Amino acid sequence: MANETILVVDDEEDILELVAFNLKREGYEVIAASTGEMALHLAGEQQPDLMVLDLMLPGIDGLEVTRQLKADSGMGNIPIVMLTAKGEEADIMAGLELGADDYVSKPFSPRVLVARVKAVLRRKEKAPVDEEGVVRTRDLVIHPGRREVLAEGRQVQLTFTEFGILAYLAKRPGCVFTRNQIVDAVRGEDYNVTDRSVDVQIAGLRKKLGPAGRYVETVRGVGYRFKE
């Protein structure tokens, strides 16, 4: 049985109860918040293993919660699964760019949500301690085991997905990978993704890497590769 703690954030009581019930049934500890302010407070106080976050919240909305969470060195590593209303593609893209790990659209199947939560937690736990896989270029160092990236000696804070994309491309420099191949490797084959969401993740990755972002090249009409 699972023993991770999940913070569920939604201003609709019935949604909170539904999500909490299904997560508890799988063995997770659940804490709940109905506002963005409460979510940030509990995240700092309880340090949950994952957050299920509704984007439409009173006061501080889900996107602002994500922004503040990822900017905080003490909470930035908490994975986020967003709950979004249908048709909120712009918000989904914004959430992924800010560092959210996955999303589920409302109305949703509790079984699908639980599966997404499990998948994100598995990816978090799978980080291999493999110092032999360290990638070094003139101004970029990628430590898969430490999940650490240094660009020009500066430590770069990447989301789980951004790091996964960079490490995946860097393992086979010069090889071109399609967006679907990248998604399958980083998130799993059951992840519902669009070309646009991959492009958003790559854009965010390059921005954080600064000048070292040039190593992630676009191959027009195909996908991406890590420059040799």
Residue pairs with C-beta under 8 A, 6 or more apart in sequence:
1 26
1 27
2 26
2 27
2 28
2 118
2 121
3 27
3 28
3 29
4 28
4 29
4 48
4 49
4 50
4 121
5 28
5 29
5 30
5 31
5 46
5 47
5 48
5 49
6 23
6 28
6 29
6 30
6 31
6 48
6 49
6 50
6 51
6 52
6 117
7 30
7 31
7 32
7 33
7 39
7 42
7 43
7 46
7 48
7 50
7 51
7 52
7 78
8 16
8 19
8 20
8 23
8 30
8 31
8 32
8 33
8 51
8 52
9 32
9 33
9 34
9 35
9 36
9 38
9 39
9 51
9 52
9 53
9 54
9 57
9 62
9 65
10 16
10 19
10 32
10 34
10 52
10 54
10 57
10 83
11 34
11 35
11 54
11 56
11 57
11 58
12 54
13 34
15 54
15 83
16 32
16 34
18 110
19 30
19 52
19 110
19 113
20 30
20 32
22 110
22 111
22 113
22 114
23 30
23 52
23 114
23 117
24 30
26 114
26 118
28 117
31 42
31 46
31 48
33 39
33 41
33 42
35 57
35 58
35 59
35 60
36 57
36 58
36 59
36 60
36 61
36 62
36 64
36 65
37 59
37 60
39 51
39 53
39 57
39 65
40 60
40 65
40 68
40 69
42 48
43 51
43 69
43 75
43 78
44 72
44 74
44 75
47 74
47 75
47 78
48 78
49 78
49 79
49 121
49 124
50 78
50 79
50 80
50 81
50 117
50 120
50 121
50 124
51 69
51 78
51 79
51 80
51 81
52 81
52 83
52 113
52 117
53 62
53 65
53 66
53 80
53 81
53 82
53 83
53 100
54 62
54 82
54 83
55 61
55 62
55 63
55 82
55 83
55 84
55 85
55 88
55 91
55 95
56 62
56 85
57 65
60 68
62 82
62 83
62 91
62 95
63 91
63 94
63 95
63 98
66 80
66 82
66 95
66 98
66 99
66 100
67 98
69 75
69 76
69 78
69 80
69 99
70 76
70 98
70 99
70 157
70 159
73 157
76 99
76 157
79 101
79 102
79 120
79 121
79 124
79 160
80 95
80 99
80 100
80 101
80 102
81 100
81 101
81 102
81 103
81 104
81 113
81 116
81 117
81 120
82 92
82 95
82 100
82 102
82 103
82 104
83 103
83 104
83 106
83 108
83 113
84 91
84 92
84 95
84 103
84 104
84 105
84 106
85 105
85 106
86 105
86 106
86 107
88 105
89 196
92 103
92 197
93 196
93 197
93 200
95 103
96 103
96 161
96 197
96 200
96 201
96 204
97 200
97 201
97 203
97 204
99 159
99 162
99 204
100 159
101 120
101 123
101 159
101 160
101 161
102 116
102 119
102 120
102 187
102 191
104 112
104 113
104 116
115 190
119 187
119 188
119 190
119 191
120 160
123 160
123 164
123 186
123 187
123 188
124 160
127 144
127 145
127 147
128 144
128 145
129 145
130 144
130 145
131 143
131 145
133 144
133 145
133 167
133 171
134 141
134 142
134 143
134 144
134 145
135 141
135 142
135 167
135 170
135 171
135 173
136 142
137 212
137 215
139 151
139 152
139 211
139 212
140 149
140 150
140 151
140 152
140 209
140 212
140 215
141 148
141 149
141 150
142 148
142 149
142 166
142 167
142 170
143 149
143 150
144 167
147 163
148 155
149 155
149 156
149 158
149 163
149 166
149 209
150 156
151 209
151 210
151 211
151 212
152 210
152 211
152 212
154 210
156 208
156 209
157 208
158 166
158 205
158 208
159 204
161 186
161 187
161 201
162 201
162 204
162 205
162 208
164 185
164 186
164 187
165 182
165 186
165 201
165 202
165 205
166 205
166 209
166 216
166 226
168 177
168 182
168 185
168 186
169 177
169 182
169 216
169 224
169 225
169 226
170 215
170 226
172 226
173 225
173 226
173 227
173 228
174 225
174 226
174 227
174 228
175 225
175 226
176 219
176 222
176 223
176 224
176 225
177 185
177 223
177 224
177 225
178 222
178 223
179 193
179 195
179 198
179 199
179 223
179 224
181 223
182 198
182 223
182 224
183 191
183 193
183 198
187 193
202 216
202 218
202 224
205 213
205 216
206 213
206 216
207 213
209 215
209 216
214 227
215 226
215 227
216 224
216 225
216 226
216 227
217 224
217 225
217 226
217 227
218 224
219 225
